[in-house]
């Protein structure tokens, strides 16, 4: 069977989409929200800011995601960790118990 460049690109895109789907599903599972990838796929609003997770849940999800991406993509741990950090940056849920950004924890001294 001969593969064209378009066929290979489509296969790579499907693989990345499947990985992202599993990472998002796991994010909702760990954070305790009854949602799946299909519930948010295609939405153009900031759906990821409508839900929250704790810092501990975020850490658990990032560790799981790093190992998952490392295994599925055959990346080194450092690269998989960077990929997971980018996913968290773009679509990670808000942190509900963060010590940063709350009114009582901001330093007003000059």
C-alpha positions, -999 to 999 in steps of 0.1 A, spaced: 0 0 0 14 34 -10 8 63 13 6 98 0 17 129 20 -20 139 25 -29 104 39 0 106 63 -9 141 74 -45 131 80 -34 101 100 -11 123 122 -40 148 127 -64 120 138 -38 107 162 -33 142 177 -71 147 180 -75 113 197 -47 121 222 -63 155 229 -97 139 233 -83 115 259 -64 143 278 -96 165 279 -117 135 290 -92 128 318 -92 165 329 -129 164 334 -128 131 351 -101 142 376 -118 175 382 -151 158 389 -171 174 361 -196 152 342 -184 163 308 -165 147 279 -146 160 249 -177 158 227 -195 182 250 -170 210 243 -157 201 209 -164 229 184 -174 254 210 -158 288 204 -165 304 238 -141 302 267 -156 269 281 -124 261 299 -129 292 321 -164 281 332 -152 251 352 -125 248 379 -101 223 394 -79 224 424 -41 228 422 -38 191 434 -62 180 406 -43 200 381 -10 185 392 -24 150 390 -38 157 355 -5 172 342 14 142 356 -10 117 340 -10 137 307 28 138 306 30 100 310 2 95 285 17 117 258 51 102 264 37 67 259 14 75 229 38 98 210 70 82 221 84 115 233 111 120 259 97 131 293 108 167 289 91 171 256 60 154 267 59 176 298 62 207 276 34 195 254 12 190 284 21 224 298 9 239 265 -23 220 266 -29 232 302 -21 268 291 -46 267 262 -75 246 275 -67 238 312 -95 246 337 -92 275 361 -75 267 394 -101 273 422 -77 273 452 -48 292 437 -28 314 461 -23 338 432 -48 363 419 -71 364 449 -79 397 466 -68 387 501 -34 374 489 -23 404 467 5 425 481 -4 462 480 29 475 493 50 496 470 
